[in-house]
Amino acid sequence: MKNKNPARTDRIETMAGRYNLAVIGGGPAGMIAAGRAGEHSSRVILLEKNEQLGIKLLLAGKGRCNITNAEEDLRKFINIYGSNGKFLYSALNKFSNQDVVEFFVSREVKTKVERGGRVFPVSDNARDVVGCLEKYLVDSDVEVKFNSSVEKIIISAKKITKVILSGGEEVVADNYVLATGGKSYPGTGSTGDAYKWLKKIGHTVIEPKPALTPVVVKEKIVKKLEGLSLKNVEVSLWEKRKLDSCFGEALFTGNGLSGPIVLNLSKKVSENEAKDLKIRIDFKPALDYPTLDKRVQRDFAEQNNKQFKNSLNKLLPKKLIPVIIELSGIDGDKQVNVVTGDERKRVVKLLKEFELSVEGLVGFAKAIITSGGVDLKEVDPRTMKSKIIDNLYFAGEILDIDGPTGGYNLQVAWSTGYLAGAGERR
Ligand SMILES: Cc1cc2nc3c(=O)[nH]c(=O)nc-3n(C[C@H](O)[C@H](O)[C@H](O)COP(=O)(O)OP(=O)(O)OC[C@H]3O[C@@H](n4cnc5c(N)ncnc54)[C@H](O)[C@@H]3O)c2cc1C
């Protein structure tokens, strides 16, 4: 629904008077909320600052859009969000991950489940997800107003009386849904505008922090590994003792690490910011030390006459070999049959405990999600209604709830958006 249809926009812009509901923010949470409200009520308007809807959604899952997770056990689903997860109980009951799949499948977006329960559209194309939501809005007769950045919220007697757009235009509604997202990937429109309004109207905002972000390390050697993607590795975080570990896919960036398991570990990094943290990669988690040592011995024996630098091809990705050789301190030109037992054990140790020192996290610019947001104590979990402002509802990332990768964050948007749009009085 890129703003290609002037007739439609003209109609919206000239429509005078009061709306039943104004939804601020056309991301997944706002689109579901507006569509849901429009199913039961007329005069619903969706205000989006960009000239198209769901820009962040188009980036989701590297453009494939991991719409939810197929985990069937509701308790496990809730636990994955940590201590704030219980806030989602009603929302997930009303509009669960299965309901999300049903929603898309019934609107001709077939889905598939991949490793770790990740649900994607069969087409692997986030555009189909956005297109489906756009059609939902049309079917629900929601009016969408593009290029409409809300600048101010006007309050009187614990109620929002109107919102004012950047051009000075006013939008008046009986109820409002705030679905402006967090402040990560600000280029998508999510610039954290609502935090300042919220504080002004008496809501507590838990400090927004970048979450699910790549990790920057001190060692410059990672530059040589940039772009190397690793499958089935274990990455652990240490500060004297092991703080956390994850198994799965990781990726070397120019200055550190990324990929799903590193993004998930980043929350622990953020919680232990000031400490001297180390990250260890186990490139061969399926093999314990003695087994891996035997495997290396076997490879060496089979390639007896080769130079050490040419003896690791079967075991390691090409890009990693020169780095392991450099860090092992063994002369790469040396014949493999003169590599000593101690030297071989150094190689094994590097493969099991490839250690990097954490410099910090990448900021909001590259954070998949913002942790923090509207204090959940001030929101009714059964309706997403503010306990402070009588006609205000919340949906999506603006709330102080975030999950790991795997479709859990979009599920928050769908479930809370659905409830906010259903609103008790509509
Ligand atoms: C690169 C990337 C990949 C991701 N991949 C996945 C994934 O595969 N699966 C998953 O579960 N999660 C993923 N996420 C997270 C997921 O995209 C977010 O959790 C989700 O988009 C949040 O939805 P939302 O509607 O609350 O906010 P947003 O998607 O941020 O939407 C907020 C909307 O509000 C608009 N807005 C903001 N301020 C104003 C204003 N003042 N006036 C009017 N409009 C305004 C913005 O322009 C924006 O369109 C990813 C995030 C990123 C950055």
The ligand as an SDF file (V2000), in Angstrom:
LIG
                    3D

 53 58  0  0  0  0  0  0  0  0999 V2000
   16.5320   -6.2740   10.8120 C   0  0  0  0  0  0  0  0  0  0  0  0
   15.4190   -6.8120   11.6690 C   0  0  0  0  0  0  0  0  0  0  0  0
   14.9790   -8.1040   11.4820 C   0  0  0  0  0  0  0  0  0  0  0  0
   13.9750   -8.6210   12.3110 C   0  0  0  0  0  0  0  0  0  0  0  0
   13.5330   -9.8920   12.0920 N   0  0  0  0  0  0  0  0  0  0  0  0
   12.5610  -10.3940   12.8810 C   0  0  0  0  0  0  0  0  0  0  0  0
   12.0280  -11.6980   12.6290 C   0  0  0  0  0  0  0  0  0  0  0  0
   12.3450  -12.3520   11.6170 O   0  0  0  0  0  0  0  0  0  0  0  0
   11.0970  -12.1840   13.5070 N   0  0  0  0  0  0  0  0  0  0  0  0
   10.6760  -11.4650   14.6040 C   0  0  0  0  0  0  0  0  0  0  0  0
    9.8660  -11.9750   15.3640 O   0  0  0  0  0  0  0  0  0  0  0  0
   11.1080  -10.2120   14.8120 N   0  0  0  0  0  0  0  0  0  0  0  0
   12.0230   -9.6580   13.9840 C   0  0  0  0  0  0  0  0  0  0  0  0
   12.4550   -8.3790   14.1930 N   0  0  0  0  0  0  0  0  0  0  0  0
   11.7790   -7.5790   15.2380 C   0  0  0  0  0  0  0  0  0  0  0  0
   10.4250   -7.0920   14.7160 C   0  0  0  0  0  0  0  0  0  0  0  0
   10.5800   -6.5720   13.4220 O   0  0  0  0  0  0  0  0  0  0  0  0
    9.8380   -6.0410   15.6550 C   0  0  0  0  0  0  0  0  0  0  0  0
    9.6830   -6.6370   16.9080 O   0  0  0  0  0  0  0  0  0  0  0  0
    8.4920   -5.5360   15.1400 C   0  0  0  0  0  0  0  0  0  0  0  0
    8.6310   -4.8950   13.8940 O   0  0  0  0  0  0  0  0  0  0  0  0
    7.8550   -4.5570   16.1390 C   0  0  0  0  0  0  0  0  0  0  0  0
    6.6120   -4.1790   15.6080 O   0  0  0  0  0  0  0  0  0  0  0  0
    5.9090   -2.8100   16.0070 P   0  0  0  0  0  0  0  0  0  0  0  0
    4.7220   -2.7040   15.1150 O   0  0  0  0  0  0  0  0  0  0  0  0
    5.7250   -2.7460   17.4680 O   0  0  0  0  0  0  0  0  0  0  0  0
    6.9630   -1.6730   15.6600 O   0  0  0  0  0  0  0  0  0  0  0  0
    7.6590   -1.2650   14.2750 P   0  0  0  0  0  0  0  0  0  0  0  0
    7.7420   -2.4080   13.3510 O   0  0  0  0  0  0  0  0  0  0  0  0
    8.9030   -0.5820   14.6850 O   0  0  0  0  0  0  0  0  0  0  0  0
    6.6410   -0.2150   13.6530 O   0  0  0  0  0  0  0  0  0  0  0  0
    6.4220    1.0550   14.2260 C   0  0  0  0  0  0  0  0  0  0  0  0
    5.8400    1.9580   13.1480 C   0  0  0  0  0  0  0  0  0  0  0  0
    5.4680    3.1940   13.7480 O   0  0  0  0  0  0  0  0  0  0  0  0
    5.8350    4.2630   12.8880 C   0  0  0  0  0  0  0  0  0  0  0  0
    6.0160    5.4720   13.6980 N   0  0  0  0  0  0  0  0  0  0  0  0
    6.9810    5.7120   14.6230 C   0  0  0  0  0  0  0  0  0  0  0  0
    6.8310    6.9410   15.1590 N   0  0  0  0  0  0  0  0  0  0  0  0
    5.7350    7.4720   14.5500 C   0  0  0  0  0  0  0  0  0  0  0  0
    5.0810    8.7330   14.6700 C   0  0  0  0  0  0  0  0  0  0  0  0
    5.5280    9.6690   15.4940 N   0  0  0  0  0  0  0  0  0  0  0  0
    3.9940    8.9740   13.9150 N   0  0  0  0  0  0  0  0  0  0  0  0
    3.5300    8.0300   13.0440 C   0  0  0  0  0  0  0  0  0  0  0  0
    4.1300    6.8200   12.8800 N   0  0  0  0  0  0  0  0  0  0  0  0
    5.2100    6.5530   13.6300 C   0  0  0  0  0  0  0  0  0  0  0  0
    7.1300    3.7850   12.2490 C   0  0  0  0  0  0  0  0  0  0  0  0
    7.4030    4.4690   11.0450 O   0  0  0  0  0  0  0  0  0  0  0  0
    6.8400    2.3030   12.0580 C   0  0  0  0  0  0  0  0  0  0  0  0
    6.2490    2.0360   10.7980 O   0  0  0  0  0  0  0  0  0  0  0  0
   13.4230   -7.8240   13.3470 C   0  0  0  0  0  0  0  0  0  0  0  0
   13.8630   -6.5220   13.5300 C   0  0  0  0  0  0  0  0  0  0  0  0
   14.8370   -6.0120   12.6880 C   0  0  0  0  0  0  0  0  0  0  0  0
   15.3000   -4.5970   12.8860 C   0  0  0  0  0  0  0  0  0  0  0  0
  1  2  1  0
  2  3  1  0
  2 52  2  0
  3  4  2  0
  4  5  1  0
  4 50  1  0
  5  6  2  0
  6  7  1  0
  6 13  1  0
  7  8  2  0
  7  9  1  0
  9 10  1  0
 10 11  2  0
 10 12  1  0
 12 13  2  0
 13 14  1  0
 14 15  1  0
 14 50  1  0
 15 16  1  0
 16 17  1  0
 16 18  1  0
 18 19  1  0
 18 20  1  0
 20 21  1  0
 20 22  1  0
 22 23  1  0
 23 24  1  0
 24 25  2  0
 24 26  1  0
 24 27  1  0
 27 28  1  0
 28 29  2  0
 28 30  1  0
 28 31  1  0
 31 32  1  0
 32 33  1  0
 33 34  1  0
 33 48  1  0
 34 35  1  0
 35 36  1  0
 35 46  1  0
 36 37  1  0
 36 45  1  0
 37 38  2  0
 38 39  1  0
 39 40  1  0
 39 45  2  0
 40 41  1  0
 40 42  2  0
 42 43  1  0
 43 44  2  0
 44 45  1  0
 46 47  1  0
 46 48  1  0
 48 49  1  0
 50 51  2  0
 51 52  1  0
 52 53  1  0
M  END
$$$$
